[in-house]
């Protein structure tokens, strides 16, 4: 791992230990998974970008 990856991991671990992730919206609820099974694999990224852009 490079230095920036290690630094990011340390910051995430410290924030987790402080409890900074305890009150996030949606905590304890399942993630909404978009079903893109019907879209060809090579086009999924483009569809996701268009969907996120509205």
mmCIF file of the C-alpha atoms, coordinates in Angstrom:
data_MODEL
# 
_entry.id   MODEL 
# 
loop_
_atom_site.group_PDB 
_atom_site.id 
_atom_site.type_symbol 
_atom_site.label_atom_id 
_atom_site.label_alt_id 
_atom_site.label_comp_id 
_atom_site.label_asym_id 
_atom_site.label_entity_id 
_atom_site.label_seq_id 
_atom_site.pdbx_PDB_ins_code 
_atom_site.Cartn_x 
_atom_site.Cartn_y 
_atom_site.Cartn_z 
_atom_site.occupancy 
_atom_site.B_iso_or_equiv 
_atom_site.pdbx_formal_charge 
_atom_site.auth_seq_id 
_atom_site.auth_comp_id 
_atom_site.auth_asym_id 
_atom_site.auth_atom_id 
_atom_site.pdbx_PDB_model_num 
ATOM 1  C CA . UNK A 1 1  ? 0.000   0.000  0.000   1.00 0.00 ? 1  UNK A CA 1 
ATOM 2  C CA . UNK A 1 2  ? 1.134   3.523  -0.656  1.00 0.00 ? 2  UNK A CA 1 
ATOM 3  C CA . UNK A 1 3  ? 1.378   6.308  1.916   1.00 0.00 ? 3  UNK A CA 1 
ATOM 4  C CA . UNK A 1 4  ? -1.960  7.936  1.048   1.00 0.00 ? 4  UNK A CA 1 
ATOM 5  C CA . UNK A 1 5  ? -3.862  4.664  1.405   1.00 0.00 ? 5  UNK A CA 1 
ATOM 6  C CA . UNK A 1 6  ? -2.343  4.067  4.817   1.00 0.00 ? 6  UNK A CA 1 
ATOM 7  C CA . UNK A 1 7  ? -3.103  7.640  5.879   1.00 0.00 ? 7  UNK A CA 1 
ATOM 8  C CA . UNK A 1 8  ? -6.720  7.326  4.745   1.00 0.00 ? 8  UNK A CA 1 
ATOM 9  C CA . UNK A 1 9  ? -7.114  4.016  6.581   1.00 0.00 ? 9  UNK A CA 1 
ATOM 10 C CA . UNK A 1 10 ? -5.720  5.553  9.779   1.00 0.00 ? 10 UNK A CA 1 
ATOM 11 C CA . UNK A 1 11 ? -8.109  8.518  9.560   1.00 0.00 ? 11 UNK A CA 1 
ATOM 12 C CA . UNK A 1 12 ? -11.099 6.254  8.944   1.00 0.00 ? 12 UNK A CA 1 
ATOM 13 C CA . UNK A 1 13 ? -10.111 4.029  11.871  1.00 0.00 ? 13 UNK A CA 1 
ATOM 14 C CA . UNK A 1 14 ? -9.708  7.037  14.195  1.00 0.00 ? 14 UNK A CA 1 
ATOM 15 C CA . UNK A 1 15 ? -13.089 8.463  13.135  1.00 0.00 ? 15 UNK A CA 1 
ATOM 16 C CA . UNK A 1 16 ? -14.727 5.068  13.685  1.00 0.00 ? 16 UNK A CA 1 
ATOM 17 C CA . UNK A 1 17 ? -13.225 4.777  17.162  1.00 0.00 ? 17 UNK A CA 1 
ATOM 18 C CA . UNK A 1 18 ? -14.449 8.309  18.054  1.00 0.00 ? 18 UNK A CA 1 
ATOM 19 C CA . UNK A 1 19 ? -17.958 7.307  16.983  1.00 0.00 ? 19 UNK A CA 1 
ATOM 20 C CA . UNK A 1 20 ? -18.200 9.777  14.121  1.00 0.00 ? 20 UNK A CA 1 
ATOM 21 C CA . UNK A 1 21 ? -20.074 7.220  12.015  1.00 0.00 ? 21 UNK A CA 1 
ATOM 22 C CA . UNK A 1 22 ? -22.702 6.429  14.652  1.00 0.00 ? 22 UNK A CA 1 
ATOM 23 C CA . UNK A 1 23 ? -25.372 8.960  13.594  1.00 0.00 ? 23 UNK A CA 1 
ATOM 24 C CA . UNK A 1 24 ? -25.242 8.700  9.822   1.00 0.00 ? 24 UNK A CA 1 
ATOM 25 C CA . UNK A 1 25 ? -28.559 8.876  7.966   1.00 0.00 ? 25 UNK A CA 1 
ATOM 26 C CA . UNK A 1 26 ? -29.890 5.462  7.075   1.00 0.00 ? 26 UNK A CA 1 
ATOM 27 C CA . UNK A 1 27 ? -27.901 3.636  9.757   1.00 0.00 ? 27 UNK A CA 1 
ATOM 28 C CA . UNK A 1 28 ? -29.230 0.131  10.272  1.00 0.00 ? 28 UNK A CA 1 
ATOM 29 C CA . UNK A 1 29 ? -31.312 0.194  7.100   1.00 0.00 ? 29 UNK A CA 1 
ATOM 30 C CA . UNK A 1 30 ? -30.573 -1.891 4.008   1.00 0.00 ? 30 UNK A CA 1 
ATOM 31 C CA . UNK A 1 31 ? -28.837 -0.228 1.103   1.00 0.00 ? 31 UNK A CA 1 
ATOM 32 C CA . UNK A 1 32 ? -30.877 0.493  -1.998  1.00 0.00 ? 32 UNK A CA 1 
ATOM 33 C CA . UNK A 1 33 ? -29.370 -1.602 -4.748  1.00 0.00 ? 33 UNK A CA 1 
ATOM 34 C CA . UNK A 1 34 ? -29.962 -0.553 -8.325  1.00 0.00 ? 34 UNK A CA 1 
ATOM 35 C CA . UNK A 1 35 ? -30.683 -3.471 -10.567 1.00 0.00 ? 35 UNK A CA 1 
ATOM 36 C CA . UNK A 1 36 ? -28.760 -3.046 -13.797 1.00 0.00 ? 36 UNK A CA 1 
ATOM 37 C CA . UNK A 1 37 ? -28.820 -6.698 -14.749 1.00 0.00 ? 37 UNK A CA 1 
ATOM 38 C CA . UNK A 1 38 ? -30.732 -5.995 -17.948 1.00 0.00 ? 38 UNK A CA 1 
ATOM 39 C CA . UNK A 1 39 ? -28.162 -3.425 -19.153 1.00 0.00 ? 39 UNK A CA 1 
ATOM 40 C CA . UNK A 1 40 ? -25.108 -4.796 -20.974 1.00 0.00 ? 40 UNK A CA 1 
ATOM 41 C CA . UNK A 1 41 ? -22.022 -4.757 -18.762 1.00 0.00 ? 41 UNK A CA 1 
ATOM 42 C CA . UNK A 1 42 ? -20.057 -2.418 -21.029 1.00 0.00 ? 42 UNK A CA 1 
ATOM 43 C CA . UNK A 1 43 ? -22.831 0.232  -20.880 1.00 0.00 ? 43 UNK A CA 1 
ATOM 44 C CA . UNK A 1 44 ? -23.557 0.195  -17.138 1.00 0.00 ? 44 UNK A CA 1 
ATOM 45 C CA . UNK A 1 45 ? -21.111 2.969  -16.239 1.00 0.00 ? 45 UNK A CA 1 
ATOM 46 C CA . UNK A 1 46 ? -22.636 5.307  -18.826 1.00 0.00 ? 46 UNK A CA 1 
ATOM 47 C CA . UNK A 1 47 ? -26.164 4.514  -17.601 1.00 0.00 ? 47 UNK A CA 1 
ATOM 48 C CA . UNK A 1 48 ? -25.104 5.131  -13.992 1.00 0.00 ? 48 UNK A CA 1 
ATOM 49 C CA . UNK A 1 49 ? -23.581 8.510  -14.905 1.00 0.00 ? 49 UNK A CA 1 
ATOM 50 C CA . UNK A 1 50 ? -26.725 9.543  -16.777 1.00 0.00 ? 50 UNK A CA 1 
ATOM 51 C CA . UNK A 1 51 ? -28.954 8.373  -13.923 1.00 0.00 ? 51 UNK A CA 1 
ATOM 52 C CA . UNK A 1 52 ? -26.936 10.279 -11.310 1.00 0.00 ? 52 UNK A CA 1 
ATOM 53 C CA . UNK A 1 53 ? -27.008 13.420 -13.474 1.00 0.00 ? 53 UNK A CA 1 
ATOM 54 C CA . UNK A 1 54 ? -30.781 13.263 -13.680 1.00 0.00 ? 54 UNK A CA 1 
# 
